[in-house]
Amino acid sequence: RVSRMEAEGVEKSVPTRDAIAHHLTHKIETRPVPDELRDLNILRGDDRVAPSLQAAREALAKEKRADNLQKKLGTRPDKDSLVQHNILKDVQVAPALQAASESVRKEKLVRHIEHMIEARPVREDLLDRSAAIFAAGSAGAADQRESVAQALRHKIDQRPEPQELIRAHILQDGVKIAPRLQPAIASIRKEKLTQQLGHHIGTRPDVDTLIEHNILKAGEVPADAVSAAPAVDAAQGSPPT
């Protein structure tokens, strides 16, 4: 038999429905938001993606990151380049001695610069040296100018006479135009003459019109000329008459 006191203790230890509802309400109100769960790596990705697809998308993103990392590793500079750009220290020196080695190197560089500054020439020496270089350069420039002048005089002496150029159809006789412009002007004139000739051929009267205006007589026109007229018109681009 269960005593009355034990029964009352059991009833007191069992939560009522109201207590359970209150506890659940408190849990719901204090539960973390999805962003907090993502920060804690409990939720993955976007809520709009099905959980069954989140793992596949995460694997794809991981593979993409691995590919990018592999590409960057393939194009990274070598060790010598990093040492040269002072990104890595010389690995031949122990890490504990690298600071002292760098200090010694800087001190040697400072002493070398100071020696170069002390040994640099004075202003008067530089002026004298510049004057000597300028004088030598002037003499060399004069010799070069004289050589060029001799070559030009030889070219001028050997150039052909205008009559020879006219006979070779390089210059045009009686045309007072610069020689370098004559080919272009001749080409323009030829093109203009061709256009005018084509226009006259395209607009010439046919045989019937000439007979009608009493320019030609019917008996004077050969039969082959009448039959050849359409062919000539077709070759010139005009419709046959």
C-alpha positions as CSV (number, residue, x, y, z in Angstrom):
1,R,0.0,0.0,0.0
2,V,1.1,3.5,-0.8
3,S,0.8,5.9,2.0
4,R,-1.1,9.1,1.8
5,M,2.0,11.2,2.1
6,E,3.8,9.3,-0.7
7,A,0.8,9.8,-3.0
8,E,0.7,13.5,-2.3
9,G,4.5,13.7,-3.0
10,V,4.0,12.0,-6.4
11,E,1.2,14.3,-7.3
12,K,3.3,17.3,-6.4
13,S,6.3,16.1,-8.5
14,V,4.2,15.6,-11.7
15,P,3.9,18.9,-13.6
16,T,0.5,20.1,-14.5
17,R,-0.6,20.9,-18.1
18,D,-0.4,24.6,-17.4
19,A,3.2,24.3,-16.2
20,I,4.1,22.3,-19.3
21,A,2.5,24.9,-21.6
22,H,4.2,27.7,-19.8
23,H,7.6,26.0,-20.1
24,L,7.1,25.3,-23.8
25,T,6.1,28.9,-24.4
26,H,9.2,30.1,-22.6
27,K,11.4,27.8,-24.8
28,I,9.8,29.0,-28.0
29,E,10.2,32.7,-27.0
30,T,13.9,32.2,-26.1
31,R,14.9,30.0,-29.0
32,P,17.7,31.4,-31.2
33,V,17.0,32.9,-34.6
34,P,18.2,31.1,-37.8
35,D,21.1,33.6,-38.2
36,E,22.5,32.6,-34.8
37,L,22.2,28.9,-35.7
38,R,24.1,29.6,-38.9
39,D,26.8,31.4,-36.9
40,L,27.1,28.4,-34.7
41,N,27.3,26.1,-37.8
42,I,24.1,24.3,-36.7
43,L,22.2,25.4,-39.8
44,R,23.8,25.3,-43.2
45,G,23.1,27.5,-46.3
46,D,19.8,29.1,-47.2
47,D,16.5,28.1,-45.7
48,R,15.0,28.1,-49.2
49,V,17.2,25.1,-50.1
50,A,16.0,21.7,-49.1
51,P,18.1,20.0,-46.4
52,S,18.7,17.1,-48.7
53,L,20.4,19.5,-51.2
54,Q,22.4,21.5,-48.7
55,A,25.0,18.8,-48.3
56,A,25.5,18.5,-52.1
57,R,25.8,22.2,-52.5
58,E,28.3,22.4,-49.6
59,A,30.3,19.6,-51.3
60,L,30.3,21.5,-54.6
61,A,31.4,24.7,-52.9
62,K,34.2,22.9,-51.1
63,E,35.4,21.4,-54.4
64,K,35.3,24.8,-56.0
65,R,37.4,26.2,-53.2
66,A,39.9,23.4,-53.6
67,D,40.2,24.1,-57.3
68,N,40.8,27.8,-56.7
69,L,43.4,26.9,-54.1
70,Q,45.1,24.6,-56.5
71,K,45.3,27.3,-59.2
72,K,46.7,29.8,-56.7
73,L,49.3,27.3,-55.6
74,G,50.3,26.6,-59.2
75,T,50.9,30.4,-59.9
76,R,52.5,31.3,-56.6
77,P,56.1,32.8,-56.9
78,D,59.1,30.6,-56.1
79,K,61.2,30.9,-53.0
80,D,64.0,32.9,-54.6
81,S,61.6,35.5,-55.9
82,L,60.1,35.9,-52.4
83,V,63.6,36.3,-50.9
84,Q,64.5,38.8,-53.5
85,H,61.4,40.9,-52.7
86,N,62.2,40.7,-49.0
87,I,59.1,38.8,-48.3
88,L,61.0,35.7,-47.1
89,K,64.3,35.8,-45.3
90,D,67.3,33.8,-46.5
91,V,66.7,30.3,-45.3
92,Q,70.4,29.6,-45.1
93,V,70.5,31.6,-41.9
94,A,69.0,30.2,-38.7
95,P,65.8,32.1,-37.7
96,A,67.5,33.1,-34.4
97,L,70.3,34.8,-36.4
98,Q,68.2,36.4,-39.2
99,A,67.7,39.7,-37.3
100,A,71.4,40.1,-36.6
101,S,72.2,39.1,-40.2
102,E,69.8,41.8,-41.6
103,S,71.4,44.4,-39.3
104,V,74.9,43.6,-40.5
105,R,73.7,43.7,-44.1
106,K,72.2,47.2,-43.6
107,E,75.3,48.4,-41.8
108,K,77.5,47.3,-44.7
109,L,75.2,49.0,-47.2
110,V,75.3,52.2,-45.2
111,R,79.1,52.1,-45.2
112,H,79.2,51.5,-48.9
113,I,76.9,54.5,-49.6
114,E,79.0,56.7,-47.3
115,H,82.2,55.6,-49.2
116,M,80.6,56.4,-52.6
117,I,79.5,59.8,-51.3
118,E,83.0,60.6,-50.1
119,A,84.6,59.5,-53.3
120,R,82.3,61.3,-55.6
121,P,84.0,64.0,-57.8
122,V,83.7,67.6,-57.0
123,R,81.7,70.1,-59.1
124,E,84.8,71.5,-60.9
125,D,85.9,68.0,-62.0
126,L,82.4,67.3,-63.4
127,L,82.4,70.6,-65.3
128,D,85.8,69.8,-66.8
129,R,84.7,66.3,-67.8
130,S,81.5,67.6,-69.3
131,A,83.4,70.2,-71.3
132,A,85.7,67.5,-72.7
133,I,82.9,65.2,-73.6
134,F,81.0,68.0,-75.3
135,A,84.1,69.0,-77.3
136,A,84.6,65.4,-78.4
137,G,81.0,65.0,-79.3
138,S,81.0,68.3,-81.2
139,A,84.0,67.1,-83.3
140,G,82.3,63.7,-84.0
141,A,79.0,65.5,-84.9
142,A,80.9,67.8,-87.3
143,D,82.5,64.8,-89.0
144,Q,79.1,63.1,-89.3
145,R,77.5,66.1,-90.8
146,E,80.3,66.4,-93.4
147,S,79.9,62.7,-94.3
148,V,76.1,63.2,-94.8
149,A,76.7,66.4,-96.9
150,Q,79.1,64.5,-99.1
151,A,76.6,61.7,-99.6
152,L,73.9,64.2,-100.5
153,R,76.2,66.0,-103.0
154,H,76.9,62.7,-104.6
155,K,73.2,61.9,-104.9
156,I,72.5,65.3,-106.4
157,D,75.3,64.9,-108.9
158,Q,74.0,61.5,-110.0
159,R,70.3,62.3,-110.3
160,P,68.8,62.1,-113.8
161,E,67.8,65.0,-115.9
162,P,64.1,66.0,-116.3
163,Q,64.2,64.8,-120.0
164,E,65.3,61.3,-118.9
165,L,62.5,61.2,-116.3
166,I,59.9,62.3,-119.0
167,R,61.2,59.6,-121.4
168,A,60.8,57.0,-118.6
169,H,57.2,58.2,-118.0
170,I,58.1,59.3,-114.4
171,L,57.5,63.0,-115.1
172,Q,54.9,64.4,-117.5
173,D,56.0,66.8,-120.1
174,G,54.7,70.4,-119.8
175,V,53.0,69.7,-116.4
176,K,53.9,72.2,-113.7
177,I,52.9,70.0,-110.8
178,A,55.1,68.5,-108.1
179,P,56.4,65.1,-109.2
180,R,55.2,63.3,-106.1
181,L,51.6,64.5,-106.9
182,Q,51.6,63.7,-110.6
183,P,50.7,59.9,-110.3
184,A,47.7,60.7,-108.1
185,I,46.5,63.5,-110.4
186,A,46.9,61.2,-113.5
187,S,44.9,58.4,-111.7
188,I,42.1,60.9,-110.9
189,R,42.0,62.2,-114.5
190,K,41.9,58.6,-115.8
191,E,39.0,57.7,-113.5
192,K,37.1,60.8,-114.4
193,L,37.5,60.1,-118.1
194,T,36.4,56.5,-117.6
195,Q,33.2,57.7,-115.8
196,Q,32.4,60.2,-118.6
197,L,33.0,57.6,-121.3
198,G,30.7,55.2,-119.5
199,H,28.0,57.8,-119.1
200,H,28.2,58.7,-122.9
201,I,28.0,55.0,-123.9
202,G,25.1,54.4,-121.5
203,T,23.1,57.4,-122.8
204,R,23.9,57.1,-126.6
205,P,20.8,56.8,-128.8
206,D,19.9,53.4,-130.3
207,V,19.8,52.6,-134.0
208,D,16.0,53.2,-134.3
209,T,16.4,56.7,-132.9
210,L,19.2,57.5,-135.3
211,I,17.1,56.3,-138.2
212,E,14.1,58.3,-136.9
213,H,16.1,61.5,-136.8
214,N,17.4,60.8,-140.3
215,I,21.0,60.5,-139.1
216,L,21.2,57.0,-140.4
217,K,19.2,55.4,-143.2
218,A,17.7,52.0,-142.9
219,G,19.6,50.6,-145.8
220,E,22.9,51.9,-144.5
221,V,22.8,50.0,-141.2
222,P,24.6,46.6,-141.4
223,A,22.6,43.7,-139.9
224,D,25.4,42.7,-137.6
225,A,25.6,46.3,-136.1
226,V,21.9,46.1,-135.2
227,S,22.2,42.7,-133.6
228,A,25.4,43.7,-131.8
229,A,23.9,46.8,-130.2
230,P,22.0,44.9,-127.5
231,A,25.1,43.0,-126.6
232,V,27.2,46.2,-126.2
233,D,24.5,47.8,-124.1
234,A,24.3,44.7,-121.8
235,A,28.1,44.8,-121.4
236,Q,28.0,48.5,-120.4
237,G,25.2,47.8,-117.9
238,S,22.4,49.5,-119.8
239,P,19.2,47.7,-120.8
240,P,18.9,46.5,-124.4
241,T,16.9,48.7,-126.8
